[in-house]
Amino acid sequence: MTAPRITVNGTEAPISPAAPHTTVLDFLRERGLTGTKEGCAEGECGACAVLVARPGTNEPTDWVAVNACLLPAAALDGQEVVTSEGLATPGPAGAPGALHPVQEEMAVRGGSQCGYCTPGFVCSMAAEYYRPDRCAHAEPAEQGPGTGTGTEDGPGPRHGADPEHGPNGFDLHALSGNLCRCTGYRPIRDAAFAVGAPTADDPLAQRRAQSPPAPVATEYVRDGRAFLRRSTLGETLRLLRERPDAVVVAGSTDWGVEVNIRSRRADCVVAVDRLPELRELRFGPGAVEIGSALTLTEIERRLDGRVPLLAELFPQFASRLIRNGATLGGNLGTGSPIGDSPPVLLALEVSVVLADADGERQVPLAEYFTGYRQSVRRPGELIRAVRVPLPLSPVVAFHKIAKRRFDDISSVAVAFALDVEDGIVRKARIGLGGVAATPLRALATEEALEGRPWTAETAGAAARVLRAEGTPMNDQRASAAYRSAMLGQSLLKLYAQTTEAVTS
């Protein structure tokens, strides 16, 4: 086992003498790569974004943008990182090099003022620039009022039915985790929509055709604290039996916030994000099994809409930067009552596959949560996978009520999965988040729907039942009365949407 190292902009750098909790952000800045900035330390602003070489969906390697403020540097042992400084083409000794195409477009289109957020935008933009399946389509219409994503600088351009995709195929959601406080988003969007395709001699584009760095076992111990990664699931489970106090991390999107904001430190952190056994996605005759360490972005792209309710969840789950690291295993493992995936998974009736050194067991998600951030998972157990039973219900929806459209914590989250045959609700499954100490099934509402005609009267009566499900609370995100109202309204909205779909 070699000393942990990270390849940064093509040059290997030892992680030592950094402490095991040191973030990639601090690791880079201590080496003079100060383009990577700390803005929020919570993964919400994107000023810290960098590119990491990860296993690809359509190519052997994808360049993936991640929040450097959340990841421990030790988590990138053996991996490749590119910062905003590494995107430009180096010039002769002592002379400036050529800007990267995304840097060039940001410069010429006025996408930067103070520049604090610009390196993070550039890295997120570069990840989308190198996305293999990004392709050009018809040119948008000229500027005009009343449509688009305009800012205080003026109205946005009109892009027909899809204002969030440019003519070059650029998906603006790739920038949803990046915030700018002074430039205004229109010139940034204009830069994103102006970039072309990578040239044949672009070294980062060529790198996609090669295999990503293989996972390496890591044992980094310093000042009595350890960051550990084993090569196989079996080795990891034996380690967890020896160290039941260990903090288990995958994308570190939750633990990283604890480290940064609450100054949490762990004597032992065990990484599971690269374990092959936790990164499988399989379609069987009766279920879809999704590995707990696959990132939400990987799941989204591999499923490609084949589980429609999950397809509704993904765009509303935080930002692309977070989805590039977050996992279903992590979202369930924290037991948070406001996680966005549990309501969807409850509506899908998933089971959780728990593994320890003695074997596996399968627990219905409806029986998994036992209290606030508590579950049936025992010390030494890992979530290996979630199983989505087939066939899927055809009428589905995910309603997230939050103060911002994207990248926000839910006040209420509601997921629906209904079977409606010959106008009768044969089966109803409804998952709720943000209205109790745990995510839960709306059992009383399900009973009020099943066996009844799918009509406005039935939806109205069930909506009144749904308003009383859970124990909605008052907090800074919403009042109890608002939460109750939104629960009932969500079912009425579902009925209106399904009726519109049938009659249109």
C-alpha positions as CSV (number, residue, x, y, z in Angstrom):
1,M,0.0,0.0,0.0
2,T,1.7,3.2,-1.2
3,A,1.5,6.6,0.4
4,P,-1.7,8.4,-0.7
5,R,-1.2,10.7,-3.7
6,I,-3.5,12.7,-6.0
7,T,-2.6,13.6,-9.6
8,V,-3.4,17.3,-9.9
9,N,-3.3,18.9,-13.3
10,G,-1.1,16.1,-14.5
11,T,1.4,16.1,-11.6
12,E,1.3,13.8,-8.6
13,A,1.1,15.4,-5.2
14,P,1.3,13.6,-1.8
15,I,-1.6,14.1,0.5
16,S,0.7,14.1,3.6
17,P,1.1,16.1,5.8
18,A,-2.6,17.0,5.6
19,A,-4.9,15.7,8.4
20,P,-7.3,13.0,7.4
21,H,-10.3,15.4,7.5
22,T,-8.5,18.0,5.2
23,T,-10.8,18.8,2.3
24,V,-9.7,18.8,-1.3
25,L,-10.3,22.5,-1.3
26,D,-7.8,23.2,1.4
27,F,-5.4,20.6,0.0
28,L,-5.3,22.5,-3.4
29,R,-5.1,26.0,-1.9
30,E,-2.2,25.0,0.3
31,R,-0.4,24.0,-3.0
32,G,-1.0,27.4,-4.5
33,L,-4.0,26.5,-6.6
34,T,-6.1,29.4,-5.3
35,G,-8.6,29.5,-8.2
36,T,-10.5,27.0,-6.1
37,K,-12.4,29.1,-3.5
38,E,-14.4,28.6,-0.4
39,G,-17.8,30.3,-0.5
40,C,-20.3,28.4,1.7
41,A,-18.4,25.3,2.8
42,E,-21.7,23.4,2.4
43,G,-21.7,22.5,-1.3
44,E,-24.3,25.1,-2.2
45,C,-22.3,27.8,-4.1
46,G,-19.9,25.9,-6.4
47,A,-17.0,28.3,-5.9
48,C,-14.9,25.2,-5.0
49,A,-15.8,23.1,-8.1
50,V,-13.0,21.0,-9.7
51,L,-13.0,18.2,-12.2
52,V,-12.4,14.5,-11.3
53,A,-11.8,11.6,-13.8
54,R,-14.5,9.0,-13.0
55,P,-15.9,5.9,-14.7
56,G,-18.0,7.1,-17.7
57,T,-21.4,6.3,-19.0
58,N,-20.8,6.6,-22.8
59,E,-17.0,6.7,-22.7
60,P,-14.5,4.9,-20.4
61,T,-13.9,8.1,-18.5
62,D,-16.1,11.2,-17.7
63,W,-14.8,14.5,-16.4
64,V,-17.1,15.1,-13.4
65,A,-17.4,18.3,-11.5
66,V,-17.5,18.0,-7.7
67,N,-17.5,20.2,-4.7
68,A,-13.9,20.3,-3.4
69,C,-15.1,21.8,-0.1
70,L,-16.9,18.5,0.9
71,L,-14.5,15.8,-0.2
72,P,-11.6,14.7,2.1
73,A,-8.4,14.9,0.1
74,A,-7.7,11.3,1.1
75,A,-10.9,10.2,-0.7
76,L,-9.2,11.1,-4.0
77,D,-6.1,8.9,-3.4
78,G,-4.9,7.6,-6.7
79,Q,-7.4,9.7,-8.7
80,E,-7.0,12.6,-11.2
81,V,-8.1,16.2,-10.5
82,V,-8.1,19.1,-12.8
83,T,-8.6,22.6,-11.4
84,S,-9.4,25.8,-13.3
85,E,-5.7,26.5,-13.6
86,G,-5.2,23.1,-15.3
87,L,-7.7,23.8,-18.0
88,A,-5.6,26.4,-19.9
89,T,-2.9,25.3,-22.4
90,P,0.5,26.0,-20.8
91,G,2.7,28.5,-22.6
92,P,6.5,28.6,-22.9
93,A,8.3,29.0,-19.6
94,G,7.3,32.2,-18.0
95,A,4.7,33.1,-20.7
96,P,0.9,32.8,-20.4
97,G,-0.7,30.0,-22.3
98,A,-4.0,29.8,-24.3
99,L,-7.3,30.0,-22.5
100,H,-9.5,26.9,-22.5
101,P,-12.6,27.4,-24.8
102,V,-14.9,27.8,-21.8
103,Q,-12.6,30.3,-20.2
104,E,-12.4,32.2,-23.5
105,E,-16.2,32.4,-23.8
106,M,-16.6,33.5,-20.2
107,A,-14.0,36.3,-20.9
108,V,-15.3,37.6,-24.2
109,R,-19.0,37.5,-23.2
110,G,-18.5,39.3,-19.9
111,G,-19.2,36.4,-17.7
112,S,-17.0,37.5,-14.9
113,Q,-16.8,40.7,-12.7
114,C,-15.2,40.1,-9.3
115,G,-14.1,36.7,-10.5
116,Y,-14.6,34.9,-7.1
117,C,-17.1,32.4,-8.5
118,T,-15.6,32.2,-12.0
119,P,-13.2,29.3,-11.6
120,G,-16.0,27.2,-10.2
121,F,-18.3,28.1,-13.0
122,V,-15.6,27.3,-15.5
123,C,-15.0,23.8,-14.0
124,S,-18.8,23.0,-14.0
125,M,-19.0,24.4,-17.5
126,A,-16.0,22.3,-18.6
127,A,-17.6,19.1,-17.3
128,E,-20.7,19.8,-19.5
129,Y,-18.4,20.8,-22.4
130,Y,-16.8,17.3,-22.2
131,R,-20.1,15.4,-21.8
132,P,-19.9,12.8,-24.6
133,D,-23.6,12.8,-25.5
134,R,-23.9,16.6,-25.7
135,C,-24.9,17.5,-29.2
136,A,-26.1,20.6,-31.1
137,H,-29.7,21.2,-32.2
138,A,-31.7,23.9,-33.9
139,E,-30.8,27.5,-33.2
140,P,-33.1,29.3,-30.7
141,A,-35.2,32.2,-31.7
142,E,-34.0,35.8,-31.3
143,Q,-34.3,37.7,-28.0
144,G,-37.8,38.6,-26.9
145,P,-39.8,39.4,-23.8
146,G,-41.8,37.1,-21.7
147,T,-39.8,33.9,-22.0
148,G,-36.4,32.5,-21.1
149,T,-34.3,32.8,-17.9
150,G,-33.8,36.5,-17.8
151,T,-32.2,38.3,-14.8
152,E,-32.2,41.8,-13.6
153,D,-30.1,42.6,-16.7
154,G,-33.1,41.9,-19.0
155,P,-35.2,39.2,-20.5
156,G,-33.6,35.9,-21.6
157,P,-33.5,34.6,-25.2
158,R,-36.4,32.5,-26.4
159,H,-35.6,28.9,-26.8
160,G,-38.9,27.5,-27.8
161,A,-40.0,24.7,-25.5
162,D,-36.6,24.2,-23.9
163,P,-35.0,27.4,-22.6
164,E,-32.6,25.5,-20.4
165,H,-30.7,23.8,-23.3
166,G,-28.6,25.8,-25.7
167,P,-28.3,25.2,-29.5
168,N,-25.0,23.5,-28.7
169,G,-26.8,21.0,-26.4
170,F,-25.4,22.6,-23.2
171,D,-27.7,21.8,-20.3
172,L,-27.9,24.8,-17.9
173,H,-28.7,22.4,-15.1
174,A,-24.9,21.6,-15.2
175,L,-24.5,25.1,-13.6
176,S,-27.3,24.8,-11.1
177,G,-24.9,24.4,-8.1
178,N,-22.9,27.5,-9.0
179,L,-23.9,30.9,-7.7
180,C,-22.8,34.4,-8.9
181,R,-23.6,37.5,-6.8
182,C,-22.4,40.3,-9.1
183,T,-22.2,39.4,-12.8
184,G,-25.8,38.3,-13.5
185,Y,-26.4,35.0,-15.1
186,R,-27.2,36.0,-18.7
187,P,-23.6,36.5,-19.8
188,I,-22.6,33.3,-18.1
189,R,-25.5,31.5,-19.9
190,D,-24.5,33.1,-23.1
191,A,-20.9,31.8,-22.7
192,A,-22.3,28.3,-22.0
193,F,-24.5,28.4,-25.1
194,A,-21.5,29.6,-27.2
195,V,-19.0,26.9,-26.6
196,G,-18.4,24.4,-29.4
197,A,-17.3,20.8,-29.4
198,P,-13.8,19.8,-28.2
199,T,-11.2,19.5,-30.9
200,A,-9.6,16.3,-31.8
201,D,-6.3,17.3,-30.2
202,D,-7.9,18.4,-26.9
203,P,-6.0,16.4,-24.2
204,L,-8.9,16.3,-21.8
205,A,-11.2,15.1,-24.6
206,Q,-8.7,12.4,-25.5
207,R,-8.4,11.4,-21.9
208,R,-12.0,10.2,-22.0
209,A,-11.1,7.3,-24.2
210,Q,-8.7,5.8,-21.6
211,S,-9.8,4.0,-18.5
212,P,-10.3,6.0,-15.3
213,P,-7.9,5.5,-12.4
214,A,-8.4,2.1,-10.8
215,P,-9.7,2.2,-7.2
216,V,-6.8,1.9,-4.7
217,A,-6.8,0.7,-1.1
218,T,-6.0,3.6,1.2
219,E,-4.7,3.6,4.7
220,Y,-4.0,7.2,5.8
221,V,-3.3,7.6,9.5
222,R,-2.1,10.8,11.1
223,D,-2.3,12.3,14.6
224,G,-4.4,9.3,15.8
225,R,-7.1,9.6,13.1
226,A,-7.5,7.4,10.1
227,F,-9.0,7.5,6.6
228,L,-9.4,4.0,5.3
229,R,-10.6,2.4,2.1
230,R,-10.5,-1.4,1.4
231,S,-10.5,-3.1,-2.0
232,T,-13.5,-5.3,-1.5
233,L,-16.9,-5.3,0.3
234,G,-15.8,-8.3,2.4
235,E,-12.7,-6.5,3.6
236,T,-14.8,-3.4,4.4
237,L,-17.4,-5.3,6.4
238,R,-14.7,-7.0,8.4
239,L,-13.1,-3.6,9.1
240,L,-16.5,-2.2,10.2
241,R,-16.9,-5.2,12.6
242,E,-13.5,-4.2,14.1
243,R,-14.4,-0.4,14.0
244,P,-18.2,-0.1,14.6
245,D,-17.6,3.5,15.6
246,A,-16.3,4.4,12.1
247,V,-18.0,7.0,10.0
248,V,-18.9,5.6,6.6
249,V,-18.7,8.0,3.6
250,A,-19.4,7.8,-0.1
251,G,-19.8,11.2,-1.7
252,S,-19.3,12.9,1.6
253,T,-22.0,15.4,0.8
254,D,-23.5,15.2,4.3
255,W,-20.4,14.4,6.3
256,G,-18.4,17.1,4.6
257,V,-20.9,19.7,6.0
258,E,-20.5,18.2,9.5
259,V,-16.8,18.6,9.2
260,N,-16.8,22.2,7.9
261,I,-19.8,23.8,9.7
262,R,-19.9,21.8,12.9
263,S,-16.2,21.0,13.2
264,R,-16.9,17.3,13.5
265,R,-13.9,15.0,13.6
266,A,-13.9,11.2,13.4
267,D,-11.2,8.9,14.7
268,C,-11.9,6.6,11.8
269,V,-13.6,7.3,8.4
270,V,-14.2,4.4,6.0
271,A,-14.8,5.2,2.3
272,V,-17.1,2.9,0.3
273,D,-17.6,5.0,-2.8
274,R,-15.3,2.9,-5.1
275,L,-16.3,-0.6,-3.9
276,P,-17.3,-2.6,-7.1
277,E,-20.0,-4.5,-5.2
278,L,-21.8,-1.3,-4.3
279,R,-21.6,0.1,-7.8
280,E,-23.8,-2.3,-9.8
281,L,-27.1,-1.6,-11.5
282,R,-29.0,-4.7,-12.5
283,F,-32.4,-5.2,-14.2
284,G,-33.9,-8.6,-13.1
285,P,-37.3,-10.2,-13.9
286,G,-38.8,-8.9,-10.7
287,A,-36.7,-5.9,-9.6
288,V,-34.2,-3.3,-10.4
289,E,-31.2,-3.4,-8.0
290,I,-29.3,-0.2,-7.6
291,G,-25.9,-0.2,-5.9
292,S,-25.7,2.1,-2.8
293,A,-22.5,3.8,-3.9
294,L,-23.6,4.8,-7.4
295,T,-23.9,8.5,-7.6
296,L,-27.3,10.0,-8.4
297,T,-25.9,11.2,-11.7
298,E,-24.7,7.7,-12.6
299,I,-28.1,6.2,-11.7
300,E,-29.9,8.9,-13.7
301,R,-27.8,8.3,-16.8
302,R,-27.8,4.5,-16.6
303,L,-31.5,4.2,-16.0
304,D,-32.2,6.7,-18.8
305,G,-35.9,7.2,-17.7
306,R,-36.7,3.6,-17.2
307,V,-37.9,4.3,-13.7
308,P,-40.1,7.4,-14.3
309,L,-40.5,8.4,-10.6
310,L,-36.8,8.4,-10.1
311,A,-36.5,10.5,-13.3
312,E,-38.8,13.1,-11.7
313,L,-36.7,13.1,-8.6
314,F,-33.2,13.6,-10.0
315,P,-33.5,17.1,-11.5
316,Q,-35.0,18.4,-8.2
317,F,-32.4,16.8,-5.9
318,A,-30.0,19.5,-4.9
319,S,-27.6,20.5,-7.8
320,R,-25.6,18.6,-10.4
321,L,-22.5,19.2,-8.3
322,I,-24.1,17.4,-5.4
323,R,-25.7,14.7,-7.5
324,N,-22.2,13.9,-8.9
325,G,-21.3,12.8,-5.4
326,A,-24.5,12.0,-3.5
327,T,-25.7,8.4,-3.3
328,L,-28.9,6.6,-2.4
329,G,-27.0,4.7,0.3
330,G,-25.8,8.0,1.8
331,N,-29.3,9.6,1.6
332,L,-30.8,6.6,3.4
333,G,-27.9,6.0,5.7
334,T,-28.2,9.5,7.3
335,G,-31.8,8.8,8.1
336,S,-32.7,12.5,7.6
337,P,-36.5,13.2,7.5
338,I,-36.0,15.8,4.8
339,G,-33.9,13.8,2.4
340,D,-35.5,13.9,-1.1
341,S,-35.0,10.3,-2.1
342,P,-36.8,8.5,0.8
343,P,-40.4,9.7,-0.2
344,V,-39.8,8.5,-3.8
345,L,-38.3,5.2,-2.7
346,L,-41.2,4.6,-0.3
347,A,-43.7,5.2,-3.1
348,L,-41.7,2.7,-5.2
349,E,-41.9,0.2,-2.3
350,V,-38.2,-0.5,-2.4
351,S,-36.4,-2.8,-0.1
352,V,-33.0,-2.0,1.4
353,V,-30.3,-4.7,1.2
354,L,-28.2,-4.6,4.4
355,A,-24.9,-6.4,4.6
356,D,-22.4,-7.2,7.4
357,A,-19.6,-9.6,7.9
358,D,-22.1,-12.5,8.6
359,G,-24.3,-12.0,5.5
360,E,-27.2,-10.0,4.1
361,R,-30.8,-9.2,5.0
362,Q,-33.5,-7.4,3.2
363,V,-35.7,-4.8,4.9
364,P,-38.7,-3.0,3.3
365,L,-38.0,0.7,3.4
366,A,-41.3,1.3,5.1
367,E,-39.9,-0.6,8.1
368,Y,-36.3,0.8,7.9
369,F,-36.7,4.2,9.8
370,T,-37.3,3.9,13.5
371,G,-36.9,7.5,14.7
372,Y,-35.2,10.8,14.0
373,R,-32.0,9.9,12.1
374,Q,-32.4,6.4,13.4
375,S,-32.9,3.1,11.5
376,V,-32.8,-0.7,11.9
377,R,-29.3,-0.7,10.5
378,R,-27.0,-2.3,13.1
379,P,-23.4,-1.3,13.9
380,G,-21.1,-2.9,11.3
381,E,-23.9,-3.0,8.6
382,L,-23.8,-1.3,5.3
383,I,-26.5,-0.5,2.8
384,R,-25.4,-2.6,-0.2
385,A,-28.2,-1.8,-2.6
386,V,-31.9,-0.8,-2.9
387,R,-34.3,-3.1,-4.8
388,V,-37.2,-1.5,-6.8
389,P,-39.9,-4.1,-7.4
390,L,-41.4,-4.5,-10.9
391,P,-43.7,-3.8,-12.6
392,L,-43.8,-0.1,-11.9
393,S,-47.0,1.8,-11.3
394,P,-47.9,3.9,-14.4
395,V,-49.2,7.1,-12.6
396,V,-46.3,8.7,-10.8
397,A,-45.3,12.2,-9.6
398,F,-42.8,13.8,-7.3
399,H,-43.8,17.2,-5.8
400,K,-41.1,19.1,-4.0
401,I,-42.2,22.2,-2.2
402,A,-39.3,24.5,-1.4
403,K,-38.5,28.2,-1.5
404,R,-36.2,27.8,-4.5
405,R,-37.1,25.8,-7.6
406,F,-33.7,24.0,-7.5
407,D,-30.9,23.4,-5.0
408,D,-32.9,23.8,-1.9
409,I,-34.1,21.8,1.1
410,S,-37.7,20.6,0.9
411,S,-40.4,22.0,3.2
412,V,-42.5,19.1,2.0
413,A,-41.8,16.3,-0.4
414,V,-44.5,14.0,-1.7
415,A,-44.1,11.1,-4.1
416,F,-47.1,9.3,-5.7
417,A,-47.3,5.9,-7.5
418,L,-50.8,4.8,-8.5
419,D,-52.3,2.0,-10.5
420,V,-55.5,3.2,-12.2
421,E,-57.4,0.6,-14.2
422,D,-60.8,1.3,-15.9
423,G,-61.1,4.5,-13.9
424,I,-60.5,2.8,-10.5
425,V,-57.5,3.3,-8.2
426,R,-56.4,-0.3,-7.8
427,K,-53.2,0.5,-5.8
428,A,-51.8,3.7,-4.3
429,R,-48.4,4.3,-2.7
430,I,-47.6,7.7,-1.3
431,G,-44.2,8.7,0.3
432,L,-43.8,11.8,2.5
433,G,-40.8,13.8,3.6
434,G,-40.4,16.8,5.8
435,V,-43.6,16.3,7.8
436,A,-42.5,14.0,10.6
437,A,-39.4,12.7,12.5
438,T,-38.9,10.2,9.7
439,P,-39.9,9.8,6.1
440,L,-43.2,7.8,6.0
441,R,-46.0,6.3,3.9
442,A,-49.3,8.1,3.8
443,L,-51.2,4.9,4.7
444,A,-54.6,6.6,5.5
445,T,-54.5,8.4,2.2
446,E,-53.6,5.3,0.3
447,E,-56.6,3.5,1.9
448,A,-58.9,6.5,1.0
449,L,-57.9,6.1,-2.6
450,E,-57.7,2.4,-3.2
451,G,-60.9,0.8,-4.7
452,R,-62.5,4.1,-5.5
453,P,-63.0,5.9,-8.9
454,W,-60.2,8.3,-9.9
455,T,-62.5,11.3,-9.8
456,A,-62.4,14.9,-8.5
457,E,-64.6,13.8,-5.6
458,T,-62.2,11.0,-4.6
459,A,-59.1,13.2,-5.0
460,G,-60.7,15.9,-2.9
461,A,-61.7,13.5,-0.1
462,A,-58.3,11.9,-0.1
463,A,-56.6,15.3,-0.1
464,R,-58.4,16.1,3.1
465,V,-57.0,12.9,4.6
466,L,-53.5,13.7,3.3
467,R,-53.5,17.1,5.0
468,A,-53.6,15.3,8.4
469,E,-50.8,12.7,7.6
470,G,-47.7,12.9,9.7
471,T,-47.1,15.6,12.3
472,P,-46.2,18.8,10.3
473,M,-44.1,21.1,12.4
474,N,-43.2,24.8,12.5
475,D,-39.7,25.7,11.6
476,Q,-37.7,28.2,9.5
477,R,-38.7,26.6,6.2
478,A,-42.4,26.5,6.7
479,S,-45.3,26.5,9.2
480,A,-47.3,23.5,10.1
481,A,-50.4,25.0,8.5
482,Y,-48.5,25.6,5.3
483,R,-47.2,22.0,5.2
484,S,-50.7,20.6,5.8
485,A,-52.1,22.7,3.0
486,M,-49.3,21.7,0.6
487,L,-49.9,18.0,1.4
488,G,-53.5,18.3,0.4
489,Q,-52.8,20.5,-2.6
490,S,-50.2,18.0,-3.9
491,L,-52.9,15.3,-4.4
492,L,-55.2,17.8,-6.1
493,K,-52.3,18.7,-8.4
494,L,-51.7,15.1,-9.2
495,Y,-55.3,14.6,-10.2
496,A,-55.3,17.7,-12.4
497,Q,-52.1,16.6,-14.1
498,T,-53.4,13.1,-14.8
499,T,-56.8,14.3,-16.1
500,E,-55.0,16.8,-18.4
501,A,-52.8,14.0,-19.7
502,V,-55.8,11.8,-20.4
503,T,-57.7,14.5,-22.2
504,S,-54.9,16.2,-24.1
